[in-house]
């Protein structure tokens, strides 16, 4: 049975600041919340910063997690309020029916595979020079390309995106609420490795369920690449009225 957790973090604590700087650190802490090690189930997570002084991590697991270590290291272990909430994900999955509309949020790393990148890196050039090149993954940097990527990936996930009328033109009912470049080094003691650089885009908008079976699986498997670094968790909520948006 899948579970969705929300763990509140204290942005003033040193370990929480490390997690903010390097998603690999947070990924390791998330995997530490599962008793079966090494972890062999799909785990999705997303760092949420709704306000300047608030920080939380959402985690979707396939088994029951335990977050005492994360609260102790990077949260408020002595606070009166619960610092980690764990809820069954089944009630949401039961609501996934054809034709239903939901508000969604997705923090994504928009990329596509190609054998003809415009500006390949040295590593990509070496890979493409092989006898049987399989293509390389390149990031989408422009907002129109990122939106096209999103609509295509949601279509593959059994969903469609409604449109809004803006200046007489129909556009996807989606906003890119945060776009930035994520740069960090993998934690490998004693080695100098090139930095990992990822395009990060948080999408908020509306989607309509077209294929419930495919959509439920996409919610559990995630959307796009970079899942180990906090990308791919698609969350749904009841749509707000136009006055509330």
Secondary structure, DSSP 4 states (H G I P E B T S, - for coil): --EEEEEEE-TTSHHHHHHHH-HHHHHHHHHTT-SSSS--S--EEEEE-SSTT-EEEEEEESS----HHHHHHHS-TT-SS-SEEEEESHHHHHT--TT-EEEEEEEE--EEEESS-SS--HHHHHHHTSTT---EEEE--SHHHHHHHHHHHHHHTTEE--EEEETTEEEESEEEEEEEEEEE----TT---PPEEEEEEEEEEEEEES-HHHHHHHHHH-SSS-GGGT---EEEEEPPPTTT-
